């Protein structure tokens, strides 16, 4: 398949607007906004992920393997075995469209070995840029911060992998996520996410874990607004909010029970006409 045919195949797969051969990759900027002006080709974005493999043993371009993985997972594949089978089932045409030089896709063991070495943060950052570039700004008015432990990540006494994600409900897409290590709590991870998310003009929501002064300040400083749950982890704030709401409710109750008296002379003036 020549380069023109490959580009057309990639466009038909809606993976990219112009194919890219894949390269060893370059590290993404340490801090980069997800707000972009035009859709980014998947193969080109994934080429920014650093390749952890020994160059002497490389058989497949990294961007080709990563794009195959993304495509397989978008169709419901959830294991290395399923991803490898997906590549075999789709055959020669897809392999060349994604940039596999040998016309063959990787095996389960190749995928497993690669994803044990890859820079997960760089991979997720590349995917976040790709997703964000395809979302109209009006679809990202509301962003949810949420922390979850990845299913199946717990291994014996070792704790599971805990992730903090930024999710856009209207677009049904995860904009970014970050792993929370044992020395970092969720709200500190949220501050890192807010550093790369397009917050201006957005409403950021989160549960009580994110109800922290520095998180609220970061959102306001970036031009956004927030709605955060208040629970027992902020007892003083919870009491203040309860007291304020009770005061407003009492004012409304009294206003309804004792309507204001008419102004003197208002009735007389009307009757004299």
N, C-alpha and C positions, 0 to 999 in steps of 0.2 A: 504494500500500500504506500503510495507516494505521500509527500507532506501535505499536498492539497487535499487528497482523499482523507487523510487522517484528521485534518482540521474540520472537514465537513462532518466526519463521524462524531467527533467530540461535540460539535454544535448540536447534532441530532440528539446526543445523549444529555444535552443541557448541562454538561459539566463545565464547559468553557467556551469562550468566544473564539479562541485561537489556541491550538495545542502548544504545549511546551515539553521539550524532551526530558526535563528533569535534570537536576544537578545536585551536587553534594550539599548545597544549601548554605545559607548565611543566617546568622543569628538575627532575630527580629529586634527592633529597638526595645530598650528596657521598658519604656513607657510609651504607649502609642494609643491614640484615640481610636475607638471603633467607628466613629462617624466618617464615612467616605462618600464621595460624590457619584461614583459609578460602580456598577456591579464588577466584582473581581473574578477572573477565571480561577476555578478550583485548582487546576494543575499549577498555575503560576503562584498562587498563594502557598500551596504545599511545598513548592520548591524552596521556600524560605526556612523550612525546618531543617536544622543541622542533621547531617547523616552520621550516626555513631559507629558505622561499620568500618572494618578495615578495607581500604580501597582495593587491596589485592584480591579480595574474595567476593566482590560485588557482581551479581548476575542481573539484578533488576534495579532500575532507577527508583530512588526512594519515593519521589512524587507519584510514580505509577502505583507502588504498593499502597501508599496512603490513600490515594484516590479510589483504588479498588476497595479498600476497607470502608471508606466513607460511603461509597455507593452501596456496598453490600449491607451495611448497617441501616441505611435509609430504607432498604427493602425488608428489614426485619431480622437480618442475621445477627446473632448475639454471641457467637463463639468462633475461635480460630478455625475449627472444622467447617462450620457453616460458611465462613468467608472464603476459605479455600475452595469449597465445593461450588460456591457461587461463581468464582472465577472460571473454574473448569466448565461449568454448565453454559456460560455465556460465550466461551470459545475464542477463536482467533481474532474476530473482528473487534471485540471489546478490548482484548489484550493490546492490540496495536493502537486503538484509539486512545488508550490511557498511557501509552508510551513504553510498553514492554517490548524490548528489542528482540527477544527470542520467540515471541508469539505464545509464550506460556506464562501462566500466573503462578504465584508462590504457593508452596505447600503449607500445611498447618505448622510444621516445625520451623519453617522460615519465618512465618508471621510471629510465632511465639518468641523466637530468639530476638527478632527486631524490637518488639514492643517491650521487652525486658530492658532494652538499652536506650530507647529513644527518649528525648527530652519531652516529657509529657506537657510541661508548661508551654513550650514553644509550639507543639502540635495543637493544643487547645486554643492558643492565641491566634494561630493561623486560621483555624476553623471559625473562631469568633469573628475575625475580620471578614471572612467569606460570607457568613450568615448575615452580618450587619449590613454588608454592601448590597444585599438583595432585599432588604426590608425598607419600604417607604417610611419616611420619618413619621408620618401620621399613624403608623401601626405600632409605634413605640412610645406612646404617651404614658403608659403604665409599666413599671418594672418592679417585679417582686424579688426580694432577697430571701433566700431560703437555704437552710442547712440540712443535709441528709447524709447518712452513712450508706456508702455504696453496697448494694446487696451482694452477698457472697464474698466480700473482701476480708471478712474476719477469718483469721487462720489460727486456730487453737487459742493460746493466751494472747496472741498479738491482736491489738484492736483493729477494727475495720477502717477503711479509708473514708474520712469524713470530708465532704465537699460543701462549699458555699457557692451557690449559683445565682445568677441574675437572669430571670425568666421574663419574657414579654408575653403576657397572656393573649393579647389580641393577635399576635403573629404566631403564637404557639411555638416559640423558639427560645432556646437558651442562648443568651447573648454572650455570656462568659461564665466561667466557673474557676474556682481555685481550691486546691487541696489545703485542708487545715491540719497542720502537724500537731504533735503533742504539746508544743510550747506556745501555740497560738490559739486564742479563742475566736469564736465566730465573728464577733464584731470587729476585730482587728483585720480578719480576712475581708470583711465587707469594705473596710476602708481601702484596701488594695484594689478591690473591684471598682469602687467608685472613682478611682484614679484613672481608669481606662474606659469607663462607660460614658456615653453621651448623656449626661444628666440634665442639661439645660432644658427647661420647659417640660420636664417629666415629673410624674408623681411616683415616688419610691415608697413601697410598702414593705413591711417586715414584721416578724413576731417580736416577742419581748426580748429575745437575745440581742436584737439590733437596736433596742431602745436605749441608746447611749448618747451622751452629749456630743462626743466627737463625731459620731456618725451623722447626727442631725446637723451639726455645723458644716460638715463636708458637703452634705446635700445642698444646704442653703447657699454656701459659698460658690457652688458650681451652677447655681441658677435653677435648682429644682425645688420641689416641695415633698413633704413626707407625711405618711400616716403610719404610725408605729404603735404596736400593742404595749400597754402598760400593765404589768403584773406585780407580783410580790418582790421581784428583784429590784424594783424601784419604789420602796414603801412610801417615801416622802412625796414623790411625784404622784403616786396613786391617791394619797390622801388629799393633796392639793387639787387634783382634778375632780375628785368626788365632792370636795367642798365647793368648788366653783360651780359645778353643775347643780348642786343642791341650792345654792344661792340664787342662780338664775331661775330655777324651777319655782322657788318660793316667791320671787318677784312676779312671775307670770300668774301664780295662784292669787296673790294679793290684788293684782291689777284686774283679774277677772271678777273677784269678789267685791271690790270697791271701785267701780268705774269713776272716772273724774267727773266732778260737778260741772254743770253748765256755767259759762261765764256770766257774771251779773249784767243784766240789761239785754242779754241776747234774746230771751223769750219776749220780753216786753217790746223790744224794737220790732220784732217780727209781727206781734199782734197789732201794733199800731198802724201798720201799713194797710 
